[in-house]
Amino acid sequence: MSEVERLSEGKYLSLTTFRKDGTPVATPVWVARDGETLVVTTERSSGKAKRLRNSSKVLLAPCDMRGKLTGDAVNGTAELTDDAGTKRVSELIGQRYGLQFRLIYVFEKVRRRARDSVGIRITPST
């Protein structure tokens, strides 16, 4: 089983990004698979997005909804997507999480934040 398969099996992924001083910040996120990469969404102004603008280095591990690791971690690289990539990422997450995702998307749209999201494309190290 490839790392992409293993990491995309569970409902949540622990995505650890790094501050400028090297401090790790782990966040549980929904994840979908896009070929041999993983994809997640976040707000453009989120800490994850800010940290990824400084460093593409990430640490990935399967986890539960509270962020408790349920498997081994692996290094990877991540990049923020452009608008077309963000649309694709949102579609993939929407397909995977169905009604839960649609409810959150509608809520964010009402709050005028839906267009403030950005996709993240992640490649685990092999």
N, C-alpha and C positions, 0 to 999 in steps of 0.2 A: 504494500500500500504506500502510495506517495505521501509526502508531507501535506500537499494540498488536499488530498482526499481525507487524511486523518484530521486535519484542522478544520475542514468544512463539514465533518460528520455531525458535530454537536450543534446545539442551538446558539451557543455563545462562544466567543473567542476573546481571550485576554490579549489586548493589544497594548503593549508597553512602548511608549515613546520616551524620549530623553530630553530633559531640559538642557540649556546651554552649559550648565555646570556638570552635566552627566547624570544628574539625579533621575532615576527611572520613575515613570508615572504609568501605572497599569489601569486600564479601563475595560470592563466587559462590554462587548459590542455584538450586534447581530452580524452574521457573516454569510456570504454566498460565494459560490465558486463560479469563476468565469474562465473556462479552459484550465490552464495551468497556473492561474493566479487566484487570489482571494480578493473580495471586494467588501467594503463597508462604507457607510455614510456617516457624516458628522456635520455640524454647523461650520461655516467658513470661519467664524470668529472663535471657535472652540480652542481650548488648550491643545488638543491633539493636532489640529490643523496648524496652529502657530508653531508647535514643536517640530512638526514635519517640514515646515518651511526652512527650519534651521538644520535639520539632520534627517536623512531618509532611513537611518538605522532604527529597526524595531525588534522587539522580542515577542513571539507568538506562542500561545498555549491554549488548549481547550480549557474551558472553565464553566462554572455555573453562573446563574444570573447575578450573583453577588460578587463574582470575580474570583471565587476559590478555584484554584487550578485543579483540573481533573486528569491531567496528562502532562507529558514532558514538554518543555519549552524548546523553541528553535529560533535562531536568528533569522532576520529577513530584511528586506528593503521595501519602502513604501513611497508612493508618490500621490500627490493630489491630482485629480483628473480635471480636464477642461469641462465646459458645459455639456458637450455631447457625451463625454465619458460619464459625467455625473448622472445624466438621464439614463444611460445604460445601467449604471450601478443601482439606481433607484428601482428600475424595472426588475432587475435580478433579485434584489432584496424583497421587493413587493411580491414576486412570484413565490419566493421561499416562505415568507412569513404571512402571506395572505391577509386575512381580516385584521389581524393585529397591526400590521404595517399600514393598511388603508386608514384605520381609525386614527393612528398617530399622524399620518400625512394630512388628513382632513383637519385635525386639531391644529397642526402647524400652519396650514394654509389659512385658517381663520385668524391665527395670530400673525399672519403675513411673514412667516419664517420659512415656508416651503422652498422658496427660491434662494434662500440663504444657505442651503445645504451644498456640500461638496462631496464627491466620491473619493475614496482612497483605494488605490490598486496596490496589492501587497504580493511580493514574491518571496516565499520562504527560501532560505538557503538549503541546498541539497547536500 
